[in-house]
Amino acid sequence: MILKDIIVRLSVSVVAILLVSATVGFLWLRTSLPGLSETVTVRGLGSPVEIIHDANGIPHILADSAHDAYMSLGFVHARDRLFQMDFMRRLGAGRLSEVIGPPTVGVDRTMRTLGLYRLAGETLRRLPPQERKLVDAYAKGVNAFLRSRAGALPPEFVLLQYEPEDWKPADSMVWGRLMAMRLTGNWRTEALRAALAQRLNPDQITDLWAGDSAETRPTLARIAEDRVPDAETVRLAARLLREIPAWLDQISASNSWALSGKLTKSGKPILANDPHLGFRAPGLWYLARISAPGLNVTGATVPGVPMHVLGHNGRIAWAFTTTGSDTQDLFVERLTSGVADRYETPAGPKLFETRQEKIGVKGADAMTVTIRETRHGPVISDIDSNLAKITTDNHVIALASTGLRADDVTPLALLKLNRAQNWAEFRSALRNFHAPQQNISYADIDGNIGLIAPGRVPVRKAGKGGRPVPGWTGEFDWTGLIPFDELPQTFNPADGRLVNANQRVVPANDRQYLTDDWAAPYRAQRIYARLSSAGRQTIGISADLQNDTLSMAAKSVVPVLLHILDAQTGEQRQTARMMADWDGRMSRDRAEPLIFAKWLAEVNRSLYADELGPLFGRYFGLRPRVVIRMLTEKKNWCDDISTPLVETCRNAVASALDRTLASLKTKYGQDKRGWRWGAAHQAHFRHPLFGRVPVLRDLADIRIESDGGPFTVNRAQPRITDPQQPFANVHGPGYRAIYDLSNLANSEFAIATGQSGNPLSPRYANSTRAWRDGKYIKIPQTRADAIKDTLGITRLKPAN
């Protein structure tokens, strides 16, 4: 008994000690949460600055100069999103492995090969003195927070056991370089097309890219079609595709519409925008307002970046969508026979430009890599040791990209855009917008609307950039860039509206070639239809439209599937009746959206998995236009070539439905009435670090059932190739804004997560439910309105 009592007492003591330790540790970590009401002395500040945190936690920076305003923006960004900022600059610099270890070596090697941080330094060096001072001021503000903070660092730093370095001005330039690569990913499509040439004929490859109809496809006589790649190019591209890191696969989309006053109830323009990017926790966007002499800007900032990316400035408002132009090419370079450090060019052998990069690796030896560049760009076949073996075959692959030019000064365009007062100044600012090419919509308080698609787009000597091409002949080289004045742009269109949802932005016969790979037109069709039927437009109508869940893709493809199905079994007939009665809305509490998404996925599998073989996963998607084309025009795809029988399209559609129902029963139960789209379609905001750690992921990841789908205006894109969660919502509008040019204080905003990046903060995920439910906030435009129900006031005062 005595021994048992001792054991019990010891056990109780150990548990008590662990509980006390956990409590103390938690309380200590909570000291990483900064206060919103404090006075901080800041060295380098010119005059006192007041930062009012309004009722929604949005900081209003009231300063006596632009220098002090941007310094204060750096301070609040670091206070609320320090780890996000540090992760971003480490990602761009290829320095994640220094704090994470071997798992991120491949990421770092890719970034070193692309040289994004080196290019960020080149951008900084080219900024004019006035803008350079603002970037420097922002960095000083970040460092002022690092020096003034008290308590623990945010939990991510504690887990990884490191402290952030001082912020450097070049750190702020790297985000733009990252976005230039993320939003222009057509080089992966080039590699895929070339790899498919090993298995398919040219007509079959054309079938897989169901772009615009024949009457709207660009037909520029001066641009020749890409020739079929030779066998060596095909083999190398296939090898590249197999080894390319999966995280480089990107999705991009966005919506915007500008309405002139003749269409609105107020008589002044309305501009709506919701850019779509991958979901992360915390979200990308951080709302803020800055008021200083010559600077009055409200909207979305990106932590680490010293300007507003999206918003209004009291006079004008602007919005972004991705153009999708072909601004990248893969060049297969041939090595000079017998000379490993040279490659062939039209002018004769040329030395590779080389540099050594040392990658620090936590818990392991540092590794040194050799980076090579050709006249076209970095040798991306060196990013992986398996890819590097290609060099033994006497070839390498180089990437040409407008986003990898040293003279890119896109941040300058944004800094000038923040201060532009009219169309002429807006247009002048965007002459410096180089990459990625975007459709930038405009509206002003004088009643004007417009759109420019600024950015560098290559002019090719031959070809259209659709496939990898030989680099040694010179016949496919870039000869220049489309001049700014010849890029797509319009001012005050006659019909009073400008709509872009990544669909074709130029007429089919436009003399300047951008791309053939335009996004599906479904979102644009729905936006035009709603705007045409709503009468005089209001902010409320645009808000409702941003949250619209009707899928024009479903309205298009479901009748085709039902017509071909010719239901034979009772369950097929019951399901067909459900789908025929469905209104096409991707509502989270309905079963039909789940059946539609799964059925469409399985039809895609039925149609081309057999032909594509091991490349199926690289191409697989929901692709409704491809499905309709194959089921109605290119019916040869319906046959499964892996069987001796000749299957019909009815076989393909019916077997896909049977697989759909069996799969959904297994996962969601036998009764279809209990199936819900929201159960499979949760918006998932994954924390980049804690999201990979059991238990911690439950604390830091944000999940919520969501409406919408990949083809709705309220876009909610799943990653269909994910075997575990193929319908999880992982990409969509993390920011929504509707600017009322009759009264900019009436403009509405929404972000997907919260203002804080600290998982312990009550402001970490407090916006998520309202965002999902289509609710908005207003950002006051005066000090008197901002201070009402304030959450706190931070005062920064000069050190002297």
Phi, psi and omega in degrees: 000321181297315179298319179296318179297320179297317181296317180297314180297319178297319180297315178298320180295317180297315179299317180297317179297317179296319179295318179296317180298316179296319180295314179298317179299318179295316180297323178294316179298328180293343176289352175284349179277117182284156174277156178262352178237102180198163174242126185234133175274127186234120178287134179099349179285139182279320183215163178301146179234137177251129178242104181267127177262109187289186186300337179260008179080014179277126179283134173249110184266112182251109187228163180267358178203157177297324178303309182292326179296313181288330174297319179290325176298318176301321180297311184287327175300311181295323180298319187261337188222039189299313182292321177303317179295316182293321179296319180298312183289327177291322176300309182295330181272354184069044183233022179293324185293340177299330183245343181255321179111197187305328184302337184253012180300319180298321177297314181297320181295322177297315181294323177294322179296316178290333177071035186295322182288323175300319179292327176299321176297323177294321177299313180301317183297333184268357179290140174297158185306317183299312181288326178298322179297324179291320177295319177297319180297319178301313179300320178298323179294319176300313183291331176297321177294316181302326182276336185262347186295153175231157180087195185284157168287163175307152189306327182298319178295324179295316181295318182275350174060055172210162177248145181291144175283167173302148178279134178250149179306324180295335178300328181284342182273345188283334180299318179299322177294320177298316181293325179299326179278323183290328185263007176224080186253027186290348177294332177289325176294322176302313181296321181294316179300319180293320180295322179295337179296345175288337187242335189237157174273168183303322180295321178295319178297320177299320179300330184284345177243082182279084182278217179297160177293167187302325184284346180247357179292137180303137180227063182277113186299329185284350182251119180282151174293150175296137178283159177297128183296148179287170187299322181293318178297317179300315183295317182292320179295322177297319178296317179300316182296323180294326187262350185296135182299135183297330184292346178281346177290122185236155174238140178220142178190165178187164174233146167204151170212140177242129183240129180284167183298336181289349179253355186251157180292328182280342185084003177236161185295157168237134177235124180243146182205135170216095177289141184250123178220171179297144181279136174217158174243120358289167178293166182294321194270149179223119182280141180199158172230137178238132175230117179207163178306123180078008183211116179214089191230140185225138175146220190260124171250168174240121180306128185104349186241126188271054174191167171277127178278321181226147176151205177222161181233027180089338179242314182232160172229152182219158185214149182241141161222155181278134181285318181084018180294157178277098183243018179221147175220146172262126177247124174275116182260138180258128180288149177290129184305124176080000181229103189289337185262015181228153176228160187274143175223167177302336181265006181111180182300145181223139178289139169297142165280129184231155172209154178260134177236131179256121181256114176285141183228117179299129178077009181208170178291145174295152179238143179251129180239149177259123179260130179243145175228146174251183180294344179268332182153188183294148178278098184280349174287000175264358188287346181221146182299327178291320178294323183300336179295342178302330183298336178291345179266011174077017178219154169224168179241126179248150180252121171262128182212137176295338179281359181247022178273139183293333186268018177290126178232041180305321177303328177297320178300317181293319178298319178288325179299322179301334184253355183298139185249350183199179183300318182297316180288325174301311181295320179297318179299319186284353172297339179264005181272111190253319183199143356281155178297133181228154168269112184249111181273157189221145169209149179224167185287349176276354176106005183269150170228158179191178178206138172228142174250075183285159178137157182276126178234126185288148168255124186259146177297323177204161178081172182238010177077018184277341183217159174301146184227158176295138179264343188277344183274333183083354187287341180250013182297156173282134180256353180166198181231150176297127179300147182306318184291347179257003175284158180302129178196148179207154181223125180051064179300152188299324183276359172076014178216147174229120182236129171220126174230044179072009176283177180312130184255351179232157176299157183299330183260018180301138187284344177258121183279129176252305180188164168257348188263066179281153178293157177302143188275006191299315180295317180297320179299316181292320179297313179300318181296316181292318181293330182282340186252358190266357183072209180298127188279147176225169175301319181298321179295318179294323178296317179296322180292320178300334182255017181291134184244011178286126181264109175293335175295316178296318179296335181273316190268328183300314177301325178294315180297317181293323179295320182281330187304311185050063189309132183253319184266164178298321181290322176297318181294319179297316180293321179298321178295318178302312185289327178292327181275349184289140182273000177086006179274132182272071182271138186293341182262014182246154179274329187301319179299325179292316178298315180301310183297316181290319180296315179299319178299317182289328175294317175304316179297316181299323189283320189224003179298324182292318180289323185277336177057230183295346178272359183303314183298331179284338182254334189309132176194182180284324166038064183297325181292323176296317180299312181299318181296317182290326182281339185245330184242323185245062190291350178298337179291342181290337180284133175275107186287354179274357179242157179286342180281165174251104182279149178263173176294329176297319176301315183296315183289318182291315179296325177296320178292320179298317178296322179300309183295319179297317181294316182290327176297317180299321186270327189238005177103165186285332186270113181298335180294341179266356179285143181220132177303319183298332179295326179265340192246058176278135170291125186242112176257103188267133175286133186295338180250300183293337180296348179255003184245120178307149183074305181296328180297329179290336180273326189257330177287148179244125179230141176203137177300142186223156174269181173083178181201187185291345184240012177265158177301315170283081192286134182217089192273122172274163172256091192297340181276356178285114185292336182273316183225071186293341183246009176298141181276108187242002187205125181180200187280087177291347178221134172233141177213144174227114185261124180260105185283356172277336179198094187296339175293342179272358180297153184237147185221153173207139170235158194279332184245270179193176183284330183270148174259002182268118183301342179275353186275142174293347179260015181284319184225018189287347179266352193296312183295317179297320177298314181298323184273008175075030179260155186229165172236162173251149178249113183305153183246006175228158178298319182299320179285324181294327187278349176294128180056034181298146175276347180158161178233123175261131178244123175257132180231146182299151181293334182267000000 
